[in-house]
Amino acid sequence: MEKYAIVYSSLTGNTKALADEVRKVLPEENCDYFGTCNEAELHLDIYYVGFWTDKGNADEAALNLLKKLENKKIFLFGTAGFGGSEAYFQKIIDQVEQSIDESNTVIGTYMCQGRMPQSVRDRYVKMKEQPDHMPNIDALIENFDRALSHPDADDFEGLRKAIASL
């Protein structure tokens, strides 16, 4: 197997947990770099790039790294606070792929839900107190509560399967 890097950006620890799982699955002796996007070197052939979702796209640190890669094999993995829909996850992946140079090959992808900071729920509750709040505010609060357990064992298993299928 070729040398590879596992690079990630993780605001709340969710994507770091996925990166740790990627590291467990792949042969350790071929891992040339494991760490954050900001410090990654660009001399390897394969990059497992983890990101957290920011406004429907990868976060800035992950996007900056992805834009620099050329002639690489890339496996994308990420977390999003909103989950439950493969269509939503695919929309994010499609958006992220727009930042990748076409000389690269995306060899696989995986996304799952991730828990959000408590400040997000607090903001939703405060919004609900307003007389003219969004009609879907209860759904946002329910989604926040569902996300608290993610990434979970099923998410890790899905990631392992996505990597095994390469």
Order of alpha helices (4+ residues) and beta strands (2+ residues): beta-alpha-beta-beta-beta-alpha-beta-alpha-beta-alpha-alpha-alpha
